[in-house]
């Protein structure tokens, strides 16, 4: 007797999660926040370069210097995020998958600090020069430059929040990995192996790292 599979089993059985469940699950996955942080830092870098072309070094040396520092910090943040994304990719899809550890937590905190330093550079002089009423600084900078720098500060601030959320989710993932490593390995009776493999195939990685070794759908069932 051969056990066959049906690609529509999940749909017919009603086991596929609803959109709200999928969305909630995606919010609890820390890797997705790295992409959001890349979005923030990329636009901050772009706006900083645009703003640099409008600032006059002789008339606004302080703002010009702060913008350059902000650009350098954004470049460092972007490089750090690229490294973190590659590491997250190796953790989940590499030849030798591994669980997140406290190094990932420290790294996300470091990226949050880089975002925070960028925010400080962008917003330190902004209230006095742009939003303290009509003054010579505002006339020199112009409303467009003030608006761009404000946008940069907001994006960098959102980057700080994003990376802090990421660090919290990484801590949760590390604690779960440590707890899972202390559990005894599952023992499957050989007489029910096809049923167990069918359950593993339809579940969503129930044993964490153990599920990575599960054969594919086409090769997971044997003749009974």
C-alpha positions as CSV (number, residue, x, y, z in Angstrom):
1,X,0.0,0.0,0.0
2,X,1.4,3.4,-1.0
3,X,0.6,6.6,0.8
4,X,0.1,9.4,-1.8
5,X,-0.1,13.1,-1.2
6,X,-2.5,15.6,-2.3
7,X,-1.4,19.2,-2.8
8,X,-4.9,20.5,-1.9
9,X,-4.9,18.7,1.5
10,X,-4.2,21.9,3.4
11,X,-6.9,23.8,1.6
12,X,-9.5,21.1,1.7
13,X,-8.9,20.4,5.4
14,X,-9.1,24.0,6.3
15,X,-5.7,23.9,8.0
16,X,-4.3,26.9,6.1
17,X,-4.1,29.9,8.5
18,X,-6.1,33.0,7.9
19,X,-4.5,36.2,6.7
20,X,-4.6,37.7,10.1
21,X,-2.7,34.8,11.6
22,X,-0.1,35.0,8.9
23,X,0.3,38.7,9.4
24,X,0.6,38.3,13.2
25,X,3.2,35.6,12.7
26,X,5.2,37.7,10.3
27,X,5.3,40.5,12.9
28,X,6.9,38.1,15.4
29,X,9.7,37.2,13.0
30,X,12.7,39.3,13.7
31,X,14.3,39.0,10.3
32,X,11.6,40.9,8.5
33,X,12.5,44.0,10.6
34,X,15.9,44.1,9.1
35,X,14.4,44.8,5.7
36,X,12.3,47.6,7.2
37,X,15.5,49.1,8.7
38,X,17.3,48.9,5.4
39,X,14.4,50.9,3.9
40,X,14.8,53.6,6.5
41,X,18.6,53.9,6.2
42,X,18.5,53.9,2.4
43,X,16.1,56.8,2.3
44,X,18.0,58.6,5.0
45,X,21.2,58.2,3.0
46,X,19.5,59.4,-0.2
47,X,18.0,62.5,1.5
48,X,21.3,63.3,3.1
49,X,23.1,63.3,-0.3
50,X,20.3,65.5,-1.7
51,X,20.5,67.9,1.2
52,X,24.3,68.1,0.9
53,X,24.0,69.6,-2.5
54,X,21.8,72.5,-1.2
55,X,23.9,73.3,1.9
56,X,26.6,75.9,1.6
57,X,29.7,75.1,3.6
58,X,30.8,78.7,4.1
59,X,27.3,79.9,5.2
60,X,26.2,76.8,7.2
61,X,29.4,75.0,8.2
62,X,27.8,73.3,11.2
63,X,24.8,71.9,9.4
64,X,27.1,70.9,6.5
65,X,29.4,69.0,8.8
66,X,26.5,67.4,10.7
67,X,25.0,66.3,7.4
68,X,28.3,64.7,6.3
69,X,28.6,62.9,9.6
70,X,25.0,61.7,9.2
71,X,25.8,60.3,5.8
72,X,28.8,58.5,7.1
73,X,26.8,57.0,9.9
74,X,24.1,55.9,7.5
75,X,26.7,54.2,5.3
76,X,28.0,52.3,8.3
77,X,24.5,51.4,9.4
78,X,23.7,50.2,5.9
79,X,26.8,48.0,5.8
80,X,26.0,46.6,9.3
81,X,22.4,45.8,8.2
82,X,23.7,44.0,5.0
83,X,26.0,41.8,7.2
84,X,23.1,41.1,9.6
85,X,20.8,40.1,6.7
86,X,23.5,37.8,5.3
87,X,23.9,36.2,8.8
88,X,20.2,35.8,9.2
89,X,20.0,34.2,5.7
90,X,22.8,31.7,6.7
91,X,21.0,30.9,10.0
92,X,17.8,29.9,8.2
93,X,18.9,28.8,4.7
94,X,22.6,28.1,4.8
95,X,24.3,24.8,4.3
96,X,24.7,24.5,8.1
97,X,21.7,26.3,9.7
98,X,22.0,27.5,13.2
99,X,19.9,29.3,15.8
100,X,20.3,33.0,16.7
101,X,22.5,33.8,19.7
102,X,23.4,36.7,21.9
103,X,25.8,38.0,19.3
104,X,22.8,38.8,17.2
105,X,21.3,40.7,20.1
106,X,24.4,42.8,20.6
107,X,24.6,43.5,16.9
108,X,21.1,44.7,16.7
109,X,21.7,47.0,19.7
110,X,24.8,48.4,17.9
111,X,22.8,49.1,14.8
112,X,20.2,50.9,17.0
113,X,23.0,53.0,18.4
114,X,24.1,53.9,14.9
115,X,20.6,55.0,14.1
116,X,20.5,57.0,17.3
117,X,23.7,58.8,16.5
118,X,22.3,59.7,13.1
119,X,19.1,61.0,14.7
120,X,21.2,63.2,17.0
121,X,23.2,64.7,14.2
122,X,20.1,65.4,12.1
123,X,17.9,66.9,14.9
124,X,20.5,68.6,17.2
125,X,20.4,72.0,15.6
126,X,17.1,71.7,13.8
127,X,14.7,73.2,16.4
128,X,16.8,76.3,16.8
129,X,17.5,76.8,13.1
130,X,14.2,75.8,11.4
131,X,11.4,75.9,14.0
132,X,12.2,78.8,16.3
133,X,10.4,81.4,14.3
134,X,11.6,83.6,11.4
135,X,15.4,83.9,11.7
136,X,18.5,84.3,9.6
137,X,19.3,80.6,9.9
138,X,15.9,79.6,8.5
139,X,16.3,82.1,5.6
140,X,19.7,80.6,4.8
141,X,18.7,77.0,5.0
142,X,15.3,77.4,3.4
143,X,12.1,75.5,4.1
144,X,13.0,72.7,1.6
145,X,16.3,71.8,3.4
146,X,14.6,72.0,6.8
147,X,11.9,69.6,5.6
148,X,14.4,67.2,4.2
149,X,16.5,67.2,7.4
150,X,13.3,66.7,9.4
151,X,12.4,63.7,7.3
152,X,15.9,62.3,7.8
153,X,15.6,62.6,11.5
154,X,12.2,60.9,11.6
155,X,13.4,58.0,9.5
156,X,16.5,57.5,11.7
157,X,14.2,57.7,14.8
158,X,12.0,55.0,13.3
159,X,15.2,53.0,12.6
160,X,16.0,53.1,16.3
161,X,12.6,51.8,17.2
162,X,12.7,49.1,14.6
163,X,16.1,47.8,15.8
164,X,15.0,47.9,19.4
165,X,12.0,45.7,18.5
166,X,14.3,43.5,16.5
167,X,16.6,43.0,19.5
168,X,13.7,42.1,21.7
169,X,12.5,39.5,19.2
170,X,16.0,38.1,18.9
171,X,16.2,37.7,22.7
172,X,12.9,35.8,22.6
173,X,14.2,33.6,19.7
174,X,17.5,32.9,21.6
175,X,15.6,31.9,24.8
176,X,13.4,29.6,22.7
177,X,16.4,28.0,21.1
178,X,18.1,27.4,24.4
179,X,14.9,25.9,25.8
180,X,14.5,23.7,22.7
181,X,18.1,22.5,23.0
182,X,17.4,21.2,26.5
183,X,14.5,19.0,25.4
184,X,15.2,15.3,24.6
185,X,15.2,14.4,20.9
186,X,11.8,13.0,19.7
187,X,11.5,9.3,19.3
188,X,9.3,8.0,16.5
189,X,8.0,4.4,16.6
190,X,8.9,2.8,13.3
191,X,5.4,1.4,12.8
192,X,3.9,4.8,12.5
193,X,6.6,6.5,10.5
194,X,4.5,7.5,7.5
195,X,1.9,9.1,9.7
196,X,4.6,11.0,11.6
197,X,6.2,12.2,8.4
198,X,2.9,13.3,7.1
199,X,2.3,15.3,10.2
200,X,5.7,16.9,10.0
201,X,5.2,17.7,6.4
202,X,1.9,19.6,7.1
203,X,3.1,21.3,10.3
204,X,5.2,24.4,10.4
205,X,8.6,23.2,11.7
206,X,7.3,21.9,15.0
207,X,10.7,20.9,16.3
208,X,12.7,23.9,15.2
209,X,16.1,22.8,14.0
210,X,14.9,19.2,14.0
211,X,12.4,20.0,11.3
212,X,15.2,21.2,8.9
213,X,16.2,17.6,8.3
214,X,12.7,16.5,7.3
215,X,12.7,15.1,3.7
216,X,10.8,17.0,1.1
217,X,7.1,16.4,0.3
218,X,7.8,14.2,-2.6
219,X,10.2,11.9,-0.8
220,X,8.8,12.0,2.8
221,X,6.5,9.0,2.5
222,X,7.4,5.4,2.1
223,X,5.5,2.3,1.2
224,X,3.6,0.8,4.2
